[in-house]
Amino acid sequence: MEFAELREAIEKMKVVDSHAHSIVPLDSSFGFINSLSEATGDALSFAPYSLSFKRNLREIAEFYGTESSLDAVEQYRRLSGLQAISSKCFKAAGISTILIDDGLKLDKKHDIQWHKNFVPFVGRILRIESLAEEILNGEMPDGSTWTLDAFTETFLKSLRSVANEIVGLKSIAAYRSGLEINPHVTREDAEIGLSEVLQRGKPVRITNKSLIDHIFIHGLEVALQFDLPLQLHTGFGDKDLDLQLANPVHLRTLLEDKRFSGCRIVLLHASYPFSKEASYLASIYPQVYLDFGLAIPKLSFHGMISSVKELLELAPIKKVMFSTDAVATPETYYLGAKRAREVVFSVLRDSCIDHDLSITEAIEASKDIFAQTAIQLYKINIGKELVGLKASKSPSYVIGTNVPEHSVSFVRILWADASGQHRCRVVPKKRFNDVVRKNGVGLTFACMAMSSAVDGPADETNLTGTGEIRLMPDLSTWREIPWKKQEEMVLADMHLKPGDAWEYCPREALRRVSKVLKDEFNLVMNAGFENEFYLLKKLEREGKEEWVPIDSKPYCSSSGFDAISTLFQEIVAALNSLNVAVEQMHAEAGNGQYEMALGYTACTYAADNLIFTREVVRAIANKHGLLATFVPKYALDDIGSGSHVHLSLWQNGQNVFQASDASSQHGMSKVGEEFMAGVLYHLPSILAFTAPLPNSYDRIQPNTWSGAYQCWGKENREAPLRIACPPGIPNGFVSNFEIKSFDGCANPHLGLAAIVAAGIDGLRRHLHLPQPIDANPATLEGKLPRLPKSLSESLEALQKDNVLKELIGEKLVVAITGVRKAEIEYYSKNKEAYKQLIHRY
């Protein structure tokens, strides 16, 4: 078998070095010998006797034309100067791109810009622990001691401020506390960790596991938000590291956490000596990638080949990447690239001999390993001609989409405004990739001041057409549009500038209150929505267009479902492709009315899923010539439509709304009761968020299962709050509670934010629930307070509710109040205008 073509392809290829470190001047205290070994101190004296050291020194001497001795090589370096030897090494290495982790402390190291003298593209990898230590080594603005809240806020703000200027993040948690990251680290443990770190004095070095885990998890959140890969040290290193704790298998709990399944994690250094374990993880987790820098060239030749072969035993070739892990000297870049070409050729040649690959497949594999995978993963904007590649015929893999990039023409950037309407900006895919994904698109301040009737700013919102925000795509929500195969969509956050969240942003409001719930009580609220909607067909009567229900079948009838079964199959398939779980569906009691229940998840994701669901239902209905509407009271003489939401509280992966033993009152825990009591107490104010239109109150009426009185019950569908015991929950226990006073015109992020805020107040004040109502509340007229009968009444309650104002944000509440007042005024003057809402919701 002839391998000349494979060898030539590998030798001529311009490679992408996806993990390296800064170069230092010749007079740096970090000596040349240090760059050839991981040893330090007295152990460094033995380094020249290792196989890799001898081989690497000999190859550098041959390259420079000197004697094969450390003294001769160092003399050549001094006489030639750093600029000359850097040019020589990078040219010989054939490197087109380097991604530099500049967080490694090196004496007099050159900055990122300096390295651009030698290669076409240099990107920055930001080390999160170094950033955290830099912050803690500084002072609080007021001179006080760092608190966890202040540190976390500064850390996140600093990360987000540079997110658009970097290509990835990196963590050295393996060096500090090991890879057994706890994704549910508590606020209390992180606070204790911070205190311990600060007590040791400055310069700060963070080794406390809880604080490291806290930093890591928040780093992942930013990586998800900005679609940045996170590099992770695994396997061998210097003596600071506990090798057993650097085994990537310890990451299983983190990798199983659905919150972070969209974050690409790169296991560095071939995870040596755990290369087989790393290969296994990359084979079963779509978000795991591998990088073999450091193992090449620091191992023996046999060790390098063995390690790369082990990586490829299970891992997809498109997940294995080259890097040099070069440090301090240009020679380490040269050695890493030279040795990697030799090793990869040897491994791929053997694969051809063993009939695992053909020659053509081996050449394609080398392109993936040396350049293509890194270009796609780190989104490196460099022409393929600079890396000697032709366009690949295989589709690029991007989290959230399986469509080949060239076939996608548009990207929709979605947001829901204060009135709950879905809106979008659309950009060509190329512009999205080149500009929008990092810089967003401009949008007027007035976008959060529009009512359901007028596409302009409402009075008293303090928002006008003056001023602009950035609509920033949240790349973790980037999805292929199931009903438009050449388009994609992504949900957006509202920023004043990239990385600086706007206080009016609904998604940020929900994150804000969810953080308070997590920080103060170590709780996460899960949510699952039930969607009720009408399917209407168009008729023409006397020359006028009219939308009428598609049928008049009764509640839960088979014939009613038969009529739209094909439509629902398409809807459910579309939602499955968007990772939105559907649990059940049925025909509802209204003419042409249906219900679809979604699976529960963390409330921030549940709100996103609800937006996707509404988009899917409306779009697929439209595709079939129908109109789907979520309006609360489409017809005043028919049943209303709600968006009931089931809520539970979770702590460290366990449902803690449910009581721990049968002696607990009502089958719920103490925290569950307090949270629910807070929601019940603030329910009149919450309605201003969850029932945002005058039409909403046509639905919330007695004897309609919509919850018209301020009470709660056990499986009482006339109560606005009811505790639920679904199948699988032991008798006498409850797993969640349902809020019925939530409809399809509500912005789901704002509605859930109001609920979380109310629950926080209940927990803070240890509120108790009154006795449950087990009868129809309408039969107890005068004994129970009526919930607001109009939007005016709920708005009045909100204006008196300082708790919701404080937690959600005074300015955002003012804007919402202005929008609601505009709704009240418009629909009071235009009594028939509600009929046009079917075209907006």
N, C-alpha and C positions, 0 to 999 in steps of 0.2 A: 504494500500500500504506500502511495506517494504522499508525503506530508509537506512538500515544499510550499504549496499554495497556502496551507494553514500557517506555516512559520512566517511567510512573507506578510500575510495579513496582520498577524500579531505584531511583528516588528515595525511595520510602517504605520500602525494606528496611532493617532494622537489620543492620549488617554486623559480621563478625567479623574483627578486625585480628590476623592470625596472626603478625606479626613487627614489633616496635617496640622502642623503648628508653625509658629513664627520662627523666622531666621534671626540670629543674633550677630552683632558685630564681632570681629576677630578678637577684640579686647574684652569681650564679655567674660564674667567669672564662670559661665557655663562653658566648659572646655570642649574641644573636639572629641576627646575620648568619651565624654558623657553621652554624646549623641549616638554612640555605637553600642550602648548597653543600658539595661534597666537598673543595673547595680549602682549603689551610691556608697559613700564613705569608704571604709576599709575593704568592703567587698569589691569595690571598683578595681583594686589592684589585681584581682584574679580574672577580670574580664578579658584581658588579652589572650587567655588560655582557652577560651571557648571556641567551638568550631565556627560559629557565625562571625565572631569578631575577626578571627584569622582570615576567613574567606573575604569578608567585607573590606578589611584593610588592604589585602592583597589586590583586590579589584580596583580600589581607589588609586593605589600606587601605579598599577598598570595604566589606568585611565590618565593619570597625570604624567606618566613616564618617569617616575622616581623609584628609588629603592623601596622595597616592601618593609618599611619600618615606620613607626609612629612619628619619630623625629623628622624623617625625610618628608613625610606627607605634610606635617605641620609647618615645616620650613617653606615648602612650596606654597602653601596657603598664605603665609605671611608675605612672601615676595610677590605673589600675584594680586592679592587684594580681593576683598569680598565680591566686588562688582564683577570682576573677571571670572572668578570661579563659579559664581552664581549663573552667569550667562552660559558658561561652558556646560555646567551640570544640567540646567533646565533644557538646553538645546538637545543634549544627548539623551535625556530622559524622555523626550517627546511628549511633554505634558502640555495640554491645552488649557486646563482649568485646575485650580486648586481651591479647596474649601478649607479655610483655616479656623481652627479653634484657638482663639487668642486668649483664652482664659488661663492657660498654663503660665505660671509665673517664671519668667526668664529674665535674667539680668540684661538690660539695655535692648530688649527685643525690638525689632522693627515693626512698624504698624502695618495694617492691611494694605494701605496705599503703596508702600514701598515695593511690595511683592509684584505689583502690576507692571513693573519694569521688565518682567521676565516671561510672563504668560498672558494670553489674551483676556482671560477672565479670572478674577479672584473673588470668592464669596466668603462671607463671614458666618461661622457657627458660634452661637452664643452659649457659653457655659453657665447654667442657671445657678449653680452653687457659688461661682465666683461673683455673679451679680448680687446674690443675697449677702455675701460677706462684705462686698463693697458698700452696700446699703447700711449694714449694721456697724461698719467701721466709721460711718459718718454720724452726724448728729441729727436729732430731731429738730425741726424748725424752732420749737420753743425751748430747746435745751433739756427737755425732760427725757426720761428713760424710754427706750423703744417698747411699745406694746405690740401684741400680736396683730391687732387690727391695723395699727399704723404701719407696721412692717409689711404686712400682706398687701395693703393698698398701694404702698410705694413700690413694692416688688412687681405687682401686676401692671401698674402704670408705667414703670420703667420698661418692662418687657414689651408691652403693647406699643410704646412709643418708638421702638426700634424694629418691631416685627416686620415692617415692610422694607427694611434695609438689610435683612439677613436671609440666609437660605435654610437655616435649621437651628434647632436647639440641641444642647448636649447636657447629659448628667453624668456625674462621677459618684453617684450614690454607692456604687460597689466599693469605692475606696473608703467611704465614710461610715456606712452602717450596713452595707450589704444590699442585695437585690430582692430581699423579701419585703417588697414595698407593701405597706398597708394602705389600700385605697380608701379606707374608712377611718383614717387616723382622726382622733377626736380633737376638738378645740382645746380641751383641758390639757391633754398630753402635749400638744404643740406649744401651749403657753408655758408649761413646765420646762419643755425643751429649750425654748427661747431664753427663759430665765437662767437656766444652767449655762447656756452658751455665753450670755452677757456677764455672768458672775466670774467667768474665767478671764475677763478683761480683753484688751485689744493688743495686737491685731486679732480679730475674730476668726476662728476656724470652726466651722459647724460640723460636729460629729454626732450630735444627738439624733437618734433614729427617728423619733416622732417629728422633730423639726425638719429633718431631711425629707421624710415622707410628705409632710405638709407642703414643702417647697416643690417637690416633684409633682404632686397632684395638681397644684396650681399652674406649674409649668406645662403640664399636659393640657390643661384647659385652654391656655393661650395657644398652644400648638394646634389644637383642634380649631379654635376660632380663626386662626390665620393660615390653616392648612400647611403647617410646617412639620417636616419630619423631626423626630427626636432621636439623636444618637445616644447610645448608652454604653458606657464602658462595661465590658464583660470579660471574664477570664483573667489571664495573668497580667501582672504589672509590677510596680516596685513594692518594697517591703511594707508600706502602709496598708496594703490590701490583705484581707483575709480571703484566701483563694476559695475556700469552700462556700463562702457567702457570695462569691462572684459567679457562681453557677447560674446560667440564665433560667434554669428550671424553676428557680425561686420566683420567677415573674408570673407563674401561672395564674395566681389570684388576680393580679392586675390585668392580665390579658383576657381573663374571663369577664371583667367588668364591662358591661355594655356601654357605660358612659364614654369609654375611651376606645371603643372598638374601631373608630374611624381614624385614630391617630397612628400614623406609620412610625414604627419603632425600629431603629437600626442597631443590631447587636454588633459592636465593634470587636476587632482583634481576633476574629474567627472563634471567639469565646474559648480559645485554647486554655487548658486541655479539655474543654467541654464542647468540642466542635460537633460531635454527634448529637448532643442535646440541642445545640443551636439549630442544627439542620432539621431536627424533629419539630421544633417550635415553628420554624419557617414553613414547614410543610402543612401544618394544621391551622395556623393562624394567618389570615390574609394580611394582617397589618405588620407582620414581622419580616424584616429584611436583614441581610447579613453583609458584613464588611470584613475583609481578611487582612487589613493593614496591621502592622506590628508583628503578627505571626510571620509575615513576609516583610522584611528580610531577617528578623531576629532569631528564627529557629534554624536548625541545621537544614540542609537541602532535603534530606529525607523527611524531616519534621514538617517542612513547608508543604511538600507534595502530599504527605499523609493528611495534613489538616485540611487542605483545599478539597481533597477527594472525599473526606468525611462530610464536609459542608454540602457537597453535591450528591451525597448518597440519597438524601430525601428532599432537600430543598429545591424548588424550581430554579432553573438557571437564571431566570429573569429577576431573582431576588438576591443574587450574590454579586457583590461589587468589589472593585479594586480600590485600595488607597495605599499610600506609603506610610502613614502615621509618622511622616518625617518631622524631625524636631531640631531646631537650632542651626543646622548646617545644610547647605545646598546639596552636599554629598548624600545626605540621607534621602533626599528626593530622587537623586540619580540611582542609588542602590535599590530603593523600593520599587521603582519602575522597571529597572533592568531585571531584577530577580523575579518580579511578578510575571513579566513576559515569559521568562524561562519556565517558571512553574506552571503557569496556565497552559502553555504549549504542551508541556509534558503530560499534564492531566488530561487535556482534551485529545491528545494523540492516543493515549492509552484507552480513552473512551471509544475512539474510532476502531482501535485494534480489537476491543472487546465487543464491537458492534452495538454499543449503546448509542453512538452518533454516527452519522455520515460526515464526510469532509465538509460538505456545505453547511450542515447543521452545526458542526464544530466552529466554523468561521462565524456564523451568526451568533453562537454562544459567546465567542470572544468579544464581539462587538457589544453584546449586552453587558458582559462583565466589566469591560474596560471603559465604557462610555454611555451607552444608550440608557441603561437602567438609572444611572445617576442623573443624567440630563432630565429624564422624566420625573424622577422622584423629587429632586431638589429644584425643579422648574428652572433650569439654567438656560438663560437666553443667549445661546451661542449657536452660530450657524453650523450645520452638519459638516460643511466643507472643512471647518477648522478641526474637526476630529476625524476627518477622513471617512465619513459614513455616508451611505446613500439612505434615502428614506426607507424605513422598515415597512414591510408589508403587514406585520403583525400589529394588532391594535394596542395602543398604550393603555396601561391599567391605572385608573384613577379611582380613589375611594368614592363611592357614590354614583359611579356610572360605568356601564359596560359597552358604551358606544364608541366606535373608532372616531378619533378626534376630527378627521377630515370630513366626516359626514354630518357633523353638527353645525348648523348655520347660525342659530340664535341662542342667547341665554336670557331668560326672564329673571329679573331681580325683584322679588316679592316683598311686600310689607302689608301689614294691616294697620289702619289708622285709628284715631280716637273714636270714630263712629263704628268701628268694626268692619269697614269695607276693605276688601282685598284690592290692592293696586300693584302695578308692576311697571318697571322700566325694562326695555328690551335692547340688548346690544349684540352686535355680531360677535361670534365666538372668538375671532382673532383679537378684536379689541378687548374683549373680556380677559383673555389670557395676557395680553401685552400691558394693559393699563388698569382695567377695572378691578381685577381680583385683589390688587394691592392698594389701589388708590380710591376705589369706589366711584360712584357717580354723584353729581351735584343734585340737590333737592331743596326746594324752598322751605323755610321755617313753617309756612302756611300748611304744609302737608299734615300736621297734627292739629289743625284747627278747622277741618272741613266737616260739615254735617252730612247726613244722608240725603239731604235735599239740594245742597249748593256746593259746588266744587270751588269754593273760595273760603278765606278765613272768616270764621264767626267772630262777632264782637265779644269782648270781655275774655278772650283767650290769652291776651298779651302776645299773640303770634300774628305776624303779618307777612306780606310778600317780601319784606326786607330781611335779608339774612339767609344764609345757605348752610346746609349740613352736608355730610358725605353719607351716602347710602352704601354701607360696607357689606359685601357678601359674606355670610357666615359659611365658609367652605365645607364645614361638617354637614351642612344641609343640602349640598349640591347634588342634584338628582337629574337623571334623564326623564323627560316628560313622556309618560307611557302612551299618551294618545297623540303625540306629535314626535315621531321618531327622529326628526332632525333638530329637535330643540331640547334645551335643558332648563332647569329652574333652580333657584337658590334663594333662601330666605335672607333678609338683610337686617343688619343692625344700623342704628342711626348714630353717627359720630360727628362731633364738631370738626375734627380732623382725624385721619386714620389713627386708631388707638385711643382716642379720647371720647368716651361715650357721652352722648347728648342726654341730658336729664329727662327729656320728654320721650325717650325711646321705650316703647312698651316691653320689648324683650328684655331690656336692661332693667326695667322696673321689677319684673318677675325675678330676675337673677338677684337683684338687690335684696328683696325681702326673703328670698330663699336662702341667701347667705346669712341673714340674721337668724333665721330658723336653725340653720346648720351650726352657726358659731355659738349661739346662746344655748341651744338645747340638743345639739348633735342629732337633729331630725331632718329627714327629707320627706316632703309630701309627694306621694304618688297620686296620679289622677287618671281616670278613664272616662271618656265621653260617650254618651248615647246621642246619636244624631237623628232627629226627626225632620222630615222634609216632605214636601209635596212634589209630585211629578205632574206637570201640566202639558197639555197639547194645544196647539193653536187652531182656532176656528175663525172663519170670517162670517159675520152676521151683518147683513144690510151694509156691506162694504166696510165694516169696522173689524179690526183685529181683536180677538178675545182669547184669553188663555183659560182653559177649563181643565178639571182633573181628568186623568186618563181613565179612571173607572170609579165605581161606587161600591167596591167589595168591602165586606165587614172586617173587623179586627182579627188579625192572625188567620185569615182564611187562606187555604191552599190555592184556591182559584185566583185570589188577589196576588199571591206571590208568583203563580204561573205566568201571569201577564207580563211580569218584568224580570223573570228568572235570568234570561239571557243578558239583560242589561246589568244585573247584579253580578253575574259571573265576570263580566268585563271590569266592573268597578272593583271587585275584590282582587282580581288579578293585578290590576293597576296599583292598588294599595299595597299588595304584597311586594311588588317590585320597588316600592318606596319604603319598604321596611315598616309599614303600618299594619299592625295586627288587627284583624276583624274577628270578633268573637261570635256574634250572631246577628240575625236580621229577621224582620217580619213585616207583614202588612199592618199598618196602624188603623186607628178607628176613623180617621177622617177620609173623605173621598179622595182617592189617589195619594194617600199619605203612607209613608214607610219609615221604618226605624232601622238603624244600623249601629250596633254597639262595638266600640273599639276596645282593645286590650289596654291595661293600665301600664303606666311607666312614670318615671320622674316627671314632675309637673312641667318643667321647662320643655321637655321633649313632648309631653302630651299636648301642650299648646301648639307646638310646631306641627305635630301630627294632625291636629284638628284643622289647621289651615290647609295642609296637603289634602285632607279628606274632602273638605268643601270644594277645593279646586277640582279634584277628580270627579266627584259626583256631578257638579255642574257641567264640566267639560264633556263627560261621556254622555250625559243626558242630551246635551246640545248636539253631539255627534249623531244621535239617533232622532233628531228633530223634536226633542222634548225640552222643557224648561224645568229645572229643579230649583226649588226655592226653600230657604230656611227661615223665611219671615215668620215671626211668632204667631201672627193671626192673619193668615193669607185671606181668609174669608170670615167675616165677623159672625156668620151663622154656622161655622163649622169648627172642628176641634183645632186647638192651637198646636204649634210645634215648639218643642223645647230642645235644649242641648244639655240634658241632665248630666251632672258630673259626679262620679263616685270617687271618694277621697280616702286615703289611708296614710298613716305615718310610719316611717321606716327608720330604723337605727342599725347601722352596721349590717345591712342586708336582711334584717328581720322586721316583720310587721309588728310594731309595738302599739298600734291602735287597739288591737285585740287584747283582751285580758289574759293574764298569765295563769289564772286559776278560776275555777267556777264560783268562788266566793265574791268575785268582783261585781260591783253593781252594774246592771244592764249589759254585762258581757264585754265591756270595754275597759281599757286600762285608765289609770288616773290621768296620764298625759292625753290620752284620747278624749276623755270627757272634758278636760280643761280646754283643749283646742276647739272641740266642737261647741262648747259653751261660748267661747269667744266669737265664733262664727254666728251663732244664734243671736248673741247680744248685738252684734254690728250688722245683722242682716238687712235692716232698712237702708243703711248706707251702702252696703255691698250691691244692692239692686241698681244703684246708679251706674255700676260697671257691668253687671251681668244681665240687666234688662234695660238697655240704653235708649230705647225709643218709646214714644207715647204708645205705639202699637203693642209694645211688650206688655202693657198693663191691661190691654184687652184680653190677653191670654191668662194673666194671673188673676183668676176669678175663683170663687168658691165652687166646689163640686165639679172641678175639671181636672183633678189630679195634678195641679200645677203649684199648689202650696200658697194659699192666700193669707194664712194667719201665722203670726210669729210664735211658732211652737215646733216641737219635734215629736217623733213617734217611732215605735218599733214596727217595722214593715207596714207603716201607715202611709199610703200613697197620696193622701190628702194633706199630709204635713210637708212643709217646704224642706225640712231636714228629716231624713229617716235613716236609722241604722239598718244594715243589711247583713244577712247570713247566707251567703251563696252556697251552692253545693260544695261539699268537702270540708266545710267548717263545722266543728263539733256543736251539738245542740247547746244552746245557752250562751254561745259566744258570737261575737260579730267581728267582721274583718274590715268593714269600711262604713262610711256614711255617704248618703246621696243628697245633693242639693238640686232641687227641682227648679228653683227660680233662676235659671241660667238659660239664655236662648241663643239662637243662631245668628243674631245680629251683634252679639257681644264680641269685642276683641278678646280672644282667649287668654292672652298674656296679662292684660289688664284685669280681667275677671278673676283669674287665679291669684294675681298679686294681691287683690283686695281680700280674698279669702285667706291667704297666708298671713297677711297683716293682722286680720281679725283673730286668727288662731294664735298668733304670737301674743296678742294682748290677753287672750284667755289663759295662756301658759304663764305669762308674767304675773297676772293677778290671781292665779289659781281659782278661776271661776268654776262654778258648779252648774250643772244642768238642772232645770226644774223637773218636775215629774213628767214622764212622757204622756202624750195624748194618744189614747187608743181608740178614740171615736172620731167621727167626722167633725172637724173643728167648726164647720158651719152650723152644727146643731148646738154648739156651745156659745152662740152669739152673746157678746157682752162679757164673757168670762175670759176671752183671749184677745190680745191686741191684734188688730188687723194690720197686715203689712201695707206699705204704701199702695194706694189705689191709683196713683199716677206718677209719672216721671217727676213732676213738680215736688211731690211729697218725698220721694227718695232723694232728690237733689237737696231738699231742705235738711234731711237727715245727714247727708254727706257734709254739708257746710258746717254742721255742728260737731262733726266727728274728727277731733284733733288727732286721734291715734292713726287713722288711715291717712290723714294729711301728712303726718310726720314720717310714717314708714314708706308710703308710696312716693312722697315728694310734693311739697307745697305747690311748686310751679306746675307740675303735671296735673295735679288736682284742679288748679285754676283753669287750665286749658280744657280739661274734660268738662268742668262746670260750664264754661262758655259754650262749648259745643252742644251740651244738653239743653241749655237755655234756647239756643237757636232751633233745636229740634222742636221744643215745646211751642215756640212762637210760630214756626212755619206750619206745623200740623194743626194748630188751633185755628189758623186762618184758612187752611186748605183741607177741608174735612175729607175729601175723596183722594187726597194725594197718597195715602198709605197704599193704594192699589198699585202704584208704580214701584213699590219697594221690591217686588218680585224680580225686577231687573237689576237690583243692586245686591240682594242677599239670596 
